[in-house]
Amino acid sequence: MKSTTGKFGKTPHQPSLWTRADALKVHADDPTTTQPLVSANFPVLSDEVFIWDTMPLRDIDGNITSVDGWSVIFTLTADRHPNDPQYLDQNGNYDVIRDWNDRHGRAKMYYWFSRTGKDWKLGGRVMAEGVSPTVREWAGTPILLNEQGEVDLYYTAVTPGATIVKVRGRVVTTEHGVSLVGFEKVKPLFEADGKMYQTEAQNAFWGFRDPWPFRDPKDGKLYMLFEGNVAGERGSHKVGKAEIGDVPPGYEDVGNSRFQTACVGIAVARDEDGDDWEMLPPLLTAVGVNDQTERPHFVFQDGKYYLFTISHTFTYADGVTGPDGVYGFVADSLFGPYVPLNGSGLVLGNPSSQPFQTYSHCVMPNGLVTSFIDSVPTDNTGTQIRIGGTEAPTVGIKIKGQQTFVVAEYDYGYIPPMLDVTLK
Ligand code: FRU
């Protein structure tokens, strides 16, 4: 690959840009890119815990994998506190909204198993208390390594700081269920460097998390995607011609959009085991457009690289907007250039009548999209809501060239395996 010199120095690639012009094409409620309404009568996985980000066990090529016929998912999880005086309102009623909103601060990694790819049974915590070096266990990816059932769990160790880490353990199956063993030694991999990726010192609202390792189907090397922000002091970023794109007359004003600096990061492994990583410049930046491109992941299809990432309405910059949901970009080679799917990037967003119904979508290579239920209105005015903290109905999309289409809806939390591994 030819080296070029640009904003990120002399590197093999320059990031692709999600521009303000692209984002102007985002339209909520287009039926081909809108998640069907989630009913307020949804079932919950558990009355004891909230779950949100869901991480299906998969192999390094991205295939969702069951083990001896058992499907396994990992979830970010937090206890529900219906009887804790701290979460009672003035009338003595459980303030579930506050409990739910506080969950990030006590997120722990749990796992669940199933024979059917749904109806998940709680396995328990992945790591014992005290194993993870920080308070919060944030999102990542569990990778099944081999027929011995070894698993590398990549995740984000947060507070203090934000470090991409991994921990190795093993899946053990019986005819009655699944248990995870090991997961006792957490290895720090890397943190934001302040040169390509923004650090906490540069911006207290920085994002650096959500590792998604994969093998490039074309060059066979081991890489990792992650969420970041573009390096630099908060407020110092420039939203110039390139970031604005080709906008109509009257759309040149960028307001305070210099504060929105999301990017999709990438690192390459220096070793086969993925213990030693080198960060590369981002694949995609959204400076002037959006402040969060979370949980980035790929689907490799038809020789193309489909890059998906989740984002929120509240993280959009001045003058652009879009629904909470999953956005996508496509390229012919790993390092791009990436173009937004459907012209805008929007792949599956919440309907405007239920803007917070789901989040944290993960597009699987079989076209199924899993997410969690956040909150669903229970009356017509939208003032009364029911908190989810559970799996949303799975949605089927079809990916065709530079377009995607919603084509199906399945049961709550339906995550069928794409291949089964028999343990030796
Ligand atoms: C997405 C997310 C992730 C993060 C986790 C924290 O829902 O914001 O980026 O790892 O939730 O709870």
Residues whose N, C-alpha, C, O or C-beta is under 5 A from the ligand:
A	BS01	FRU	D53 H104 A107 W138 A139 R209 D210 E294 R295 S360
